[in-house]
Amino acid sequence: MSASPLFFVLAIVVGLLVLGILVFVHELGHFLAAKACKFKVLAFAIGFGRPLWKHKRGDTEYRINAIPFGGYVAMAGNNPDEETSSDGMSETVNGNQSQEKEDIVGAGDNSKPIWQRAVVAIAGPLANFVFALLTLWVMFIYGVDRPAFMDSTRVGVVVNNSAGQEAGFKAGDSILSINGEPVNTWEQVQNLIAQQLGDYNIKVQRGQETLEMGLYIEKSGPRMPKDPTGGLLPARFLPVVGKVMPGGSAENSLKAGDTIVSINETHVFSFDQFAFIMMDYDPQNGPVEITLKRGGEVVGVELTPAFDSTRNRYLLGIEPAPEITKFVKYGPIAAIGPTIAKSWEFTTMIFDVLGKLVNGKVSANQLAGPLNIIPISGFMAFQGFSNILNFMALIGINLAVLNLMPLVITDGGLLMFLGIEAIRKKPLPVKAQLLINKIFIILFLALFLFISYNDVLRLPDFLRLWR
């Protein structure tokens, strides 16, 4: 993928659009719930800062603000001069400050029943989750172009001098479990290893043997890992010759459709493995011995690779057969099952990562903020309609779950205060609410700066990946 300035700018624009849609859905949930519960909604805004566009209809002013992160639904509270957002934040209207006697935390009018204010608070995360379900449902109806290798856990290549090679892994190993968790797809393998836990206990099937192997991958800190899979790569391409280049060393010996069985007595499980072996070819060792299947016949050939100055290495002049993919498409009813399964996978993945963050198995350095999520969103959009729908669903479920955490500045924090109010039969004292809010706002800003700093450190790695 080209990393031209134009591509990077387009990725940012598309990424902002994607996140803008998710924020709009979240705030729309608050807005619709507030209207349904007869709250007086003063403003429905996407973004923060100075309004770039606004339009008033009835009691509500609709705004698009200059800073395209977040948003709010401002509702009238007990004090007619105060707007209180559904996210528990207060605004001052017409220059009048909220009074001490006002409840500073609440989903709109504090005279409304607690259950109605709770409905308004939970409606945002619920909207994100429902939208994620609809997105996945549409994705499965539209169809998913899935590479065949993703449905296997077979290792296609073990990169030289990698952690995987040092641990004794070999091409052809099938991964059965990682740290006791069974895996059935390469996607599961990637997701577990990408958590950078450091030490992994991996059970593999090698021929008739079941082996338990240790794998240590050095943590990369805030930067993107140089060896994200420990040098274990999937078998993307079968060891089948797709094309023989005219004038190449293999022109008179190999044919399209030949299956490579071995090279220099090393069994070949994928064309990727074959290519990695050829990268280490030393002309002092003479020709390479290749065993292949052609129809029902086993054929042995000797070939001398020719040096290619444009690629600066020795080549035989062959290309792999096209990658095998399968297009999976469901009807509207049949799509419900995989939609629920995928949404459950995304939800449990979040709790798994949060748990490992708490116990220290996953480093906070791996958290990503807007500076990384925006270009990733844009990049995914260029990978196809199904990929962007899948990514939007993942981010939407993330927003839903994280917003329900009892962190005071989230919808979950507001629900926590409402629960306390229901138990006490009255809100917490204003001074206590102010103090708790100030503490959590300071902590949130510190976390935001920390994550943004890590995002900045990772930007060169993203640009390098796109070259």
N, C-alpha and C positions, 0 to 999 in steps of 0.2 A: 504494500500500500504506500503510495507516495506521501511524503511528509512535507509537501510544498506548503508555503504560507497560505495559499488559497484553500487547500484542503483543511488545514488546521483551523482557519477562520470558519469554514463551513461546518466543521465538526462542533465548534463552540456554539454556533448559531442553532444548529439542530439540537444539540444537547440542552441548550436553554429552553428550546421549544418543548422538548420532552419533559423536563423538570417542571416547566410552567404548566403543562397539562396536569401533572400529578398534584401540584399545589392547588390548581383551580378545582380539581375534584375534591380535595380535602376541604377546602373552604366552602365549596358548594354544599357539601354534606352538612356543615355547621349552619349555613344559610337556610337551607330547606327545612332543617329541624327547627330552627328558630322561628321561621315563618309558620310552620305547622303548629307550634306551641304558642302562637300569638305574641311573640316577643316583638318589640319595636326595634327594627334593625336600622341603624343610622348610616352604616357604610359597609359595603362589600368590596374589599380591595385585594388585588393581586400585587405582591411586592410591598416594599416599604419606601419611605422617603417622600419626596415631592411628587404629587400626581402629574403624570404625563397626559392623562386623559381622565375626565370624569363626567358623569351624567346623572342627574337626579331624577328619580321616578318615585312618586309618592313620598314616603318618609325616608327612603333609602337612596344614598349616593353611591354610585358604582364608580370604582377607581382602578386605574392601572398606574402603578407607581414606578419611580425611576430605578429602584434597586430590585432586580428580578429574583429575589430569594424570599420565600415565605409568603405571607399574606395574613389577612385577618378579617373577621366579621365583627364590626363594632355595634354594640347594642346598648340601648338606654338602660341605665341602672336606676337605683332609687333616687339619685341626684340627677335631675334633668339636665344639668350642665356637664355630666360625665358620661363618656362612652367607655364601656367595659367590653373588651373583646372576648370572644368565645374561647380564646386560648389563655384566659386569665390575666390579660394585660390591660391596663387602663390608659385611656387617652383623655386629654383635656380639650374641651370644646369651647370656643369663644374666649379662651384665655382664663377660664375659671378653674381653680384647682379643686380636686376631690376633697371632701371634708373628712375629718378624722372619724366621724361616726359611721361613715360608709363602709360596707364590706368590700374590700379591695379585690377579693378573689371570688369570682362568680360568673356563670354563663349568662350575662345579661341581667335582667330585672330580678333583684334579690327578693322581691315580694312573691315571685313565682315559686311553686312547690319545688322542693329539692329534686324530685324525680324528673321534672321537666328540664331543669338546668343540667342534670346528669345526661339526659337524652341529647341535649344540644352539644355537650362536651364530647360524648362518645360518637356522635354522628360523623365527625371528620375522619377519624381512623376507620370507622365502619365503611365510609364511602370509598376510602383507599382500598380496603380489602375487597369490597364488592367489585370495584373497578378492575382490580387485579384478576379476580375470578373471570369476569367478562372478557378481559384481554386474553387470558389463557384459553378460554373457550373459543374465541374467535381464531386464535392461533391454530388450535387443533382442527377446527373446521376448514380454515384456509389451507392447512397442510404444512408439514415440517419436513424439510429436506435433511435427512439425518445420515451422516457418514456411517458406513457399516462398522468401521473399527471402534466406534463409540459403544457398541453393544458387546464388546469383548474386553477382557482385562489382560489380554496377552501383551507382553512386552515385546515390541518390535525391534528396539535398539537400546543398547546400553552404551552411553557415550563414554569414550575413552577418558581416563583420569577423572571420572566423576565419582560422586559419593556412592552411586549405585554399583559402579565397577569395583570400587574398594570393598563394598559389602559383599561382593560375590554374586550379584545378580547376572543372569544371562538372557540373551534374546531367546524368546520362546517360553519363558516363565509365565505362568498365568497367576495373577494375584487373586488370592481367595479372600483375604481380610487384612485390614490395617488397624492396628491397636485393638484387636478384638471385634471390630465392626465389619461384617461381611460386605463385600463389594461385588457387583454384577456388571457394572459398566465402567468404561474408562472415565466418564464424567464424574463418577463417585470417587475414583482414584485421584483425579485432579483436585477435586474439592477438598479431600482429606489432607493430601500432601501440601496443598497451597496454604494451609493454616500455619505453616512454619512452627511446628511443635518442637522441632529439634530432633528428638529421638522418636523413631517409629519401629514398631514390631510388626513385621509383615510376613504373612503366611502365603507361600506360593506352591503351585503344582508344577513340578519339573518331570516330565515323562510320567513314570509310575510313582514318583516320590512326592511326598508332601514335606516341605521344609519351612522352618521358621527362621527368618533372617532379620538382623537388626540394620536399620538405615539411619544414619545421622546426617541431617542437612543443616549446615550452618545458617543461623538466622541472619537476615540481611539488614535488620533495623528498619528505618523508614524508607530506604531505597527499595526498588523492585529487586527481588532475588535474582542473582546471576544464574543459579541452578535450581529453578522452581520445582522441578520434579526429581531432583537428585540424579539426573542423567537417564531416567527411565522414560523412554518415549514409546508411544503406541505404534502398532503396525498399520500405518495409514494406507500404504500401498502393498498389495500382494506382490510376491516375487515373480511377477509375470512381465515379460517384455512386451511393450506396447508399440514400439517403433525402433527400427534399426536405421541409424543415420548413414546416408551415402558417404563413402570415403572413410568411414570409421573402421577401427580394428575389427569390429564384429560383423562387418558388412557381409562377408561370405560364410560366416559360421553360425550366426544366430538369426532367428526369424521371429516376427511378431507372433505372439501366442506361446512362445517357449516359456516354461516355468523353471526358474533357477532353483536347483536343489541345494547346491553347495558351491563354495569358492575356496580353493586351497584347503579342502577337507573340512571347512567350517560350515555347518548346516545353516541354511539361510531361511529365515521365517518371514522376511518382508523385504521389499525393494529398498526401503529406507536403510535397513541393516547392510544390504549389499553395497549401497552408495557410501556408507560410512567406512566400510572395509576398503573400498577403492580409494577413498581419500588418503588412506595411509600407505598406498602402494609405493614401493621403493623399486626403481628400475634395476637396481643391482641384484634383486631377487629373481630376475628373469620373468618369463611369462606366468600368467595366472591360470590355474586349472579350474575349469567350471564344469559341474555336472548339471545337466538339465533334462527335463522331461519334454518330449515332443510327441504329442498324441499319446500312444501307449508305450513309446520307446524311451529308454534312458540313454542319453548321449553325453559323452565326455569330450570337451574341446580345450585346447590351449590357445590363449590369446595374449598378445603383447600390447598393453595399453599405449596409446599415443599421447604425447604431451600437448595440451591445449593452452596456448599462451594467453588467450582471453580469460580463461578461468584459473590459470596458473596451477594446473594439476593434470594428472594422467587420467585419460578417459577411454572407454571402450566404444563410445558412440551409440549408446542405447538409452531409451527412455521407458519409464514404467507404463503399464496399462492404466487407463483412467481410474481414479479413485472410485470405489464402489459406494454408491449412496442409495438410500431407499426413501421414497417420498411417502410419508405416512399422513393419511388424511382421514378424518372422521366425519360422520354425520352429526347433526345437532344433538341427538340423544346420546350417541356413542361417545361424543366428546366430553360428556359430563364426568365420566370416570377418570380419564387422564387429567382433566382439569383439577379435580379434587386432589388427586395424587400429587400433582406438581405443586399445587398451592401448599399442601401439607409438607412437602419436602422443603420448600422455601421457608416456611414458618419454623419448622423444627431446626433448620440450619441456623437461623438467627439465634434461637435460644442456646443452641450448642456453642456457637461462637461467643455469645455473651457469658455463658458459664465458664468457658476457657479463659476469657478475659479476666473474670473475677478471680479464678484460682491461679492465674499467672501463666497458664500453658500457652496462651496466645498473647503476643505483645500488643500494647496499645499503639505501637508504631505502625501497625498494619491498617489502622482505621483510615478511611478515605473521606475527604470532604468535597465541597463543590468544585474545587480546582481540578480534581481528578474525575469526579463523577460526571461532570459536564462533557469533557472531551470523550470519555468512555461512551457516554450515551450517544454522542454524535457519531463516534466510530462504529458502534453497533448498528446504527441506522443505515450505514453504508453496506452492512453485511447481509441485508435482506429484511423483508417485512416480518418474517417469523422471528428472527433474532431480536429485532427491536421490541416486538410485542413481549417476548420472553423476558427481556431486560427490564422493560417497563413494569411488568408484573412483579419481578423480584424487588425493584426499588419501591413499588407501591406497597408491598407487604412489609418491607423494612420500615417505611414511614408509619404504617398502621401499628405495628408492634412497638416501635420505639416511642410513638406518641402516647401509647397506653402505659408506659413506664411511669411510676409515681415520682417524677423528678421536678415537681412544683411548676416548672415553666412549661410543662407539656400538658396535654389533655388528661393524661393519667394523674398528674399532680393536682389538677382541678378536681378530678373525681375523688382523690384522696381527701382534699379539703371538704368537699361536699359530704363525704362519709363521716368525717369528724363532726361536721355541723349536724348531721342527722343523729349522731350518738349524743352530742352535748345539748341538742335542741337549740343551739345558737352557734353563730360563727366563732372562730377563734378571734381573740382580741386583735384589733387593727395593728397595733405595734408588733405583735408576734408575727402576723402575716407579712408585714413590711420587712421585718428582719429576715424571715425565712426566704422571701423573694430575693432580697438583696444578696444573701449568701449564695443562693443557687444561680442567680444571674452572673455573679462574679466567677463561680465555678464553670458555668457554661461558656463564658467568654474566654476563660483560660483554656478550656478544652478545645474551643473553636480555633484559637490561635495556635495551639499545639498541633491540631490536625492540619490546619492550613500550612504550617511550617513544613510538615511532612509531605503535603501535596506539592509544595514548591520544590522540595528535594527530588520528588519522583518525576517531575515534568520532563527533564532531559531523558529519562528512561522511556517515557511514552514516545517522545519524538524519535528516539533511536529505533523503537519497535516499528514505527511507521515508515521508515526509510525503504 
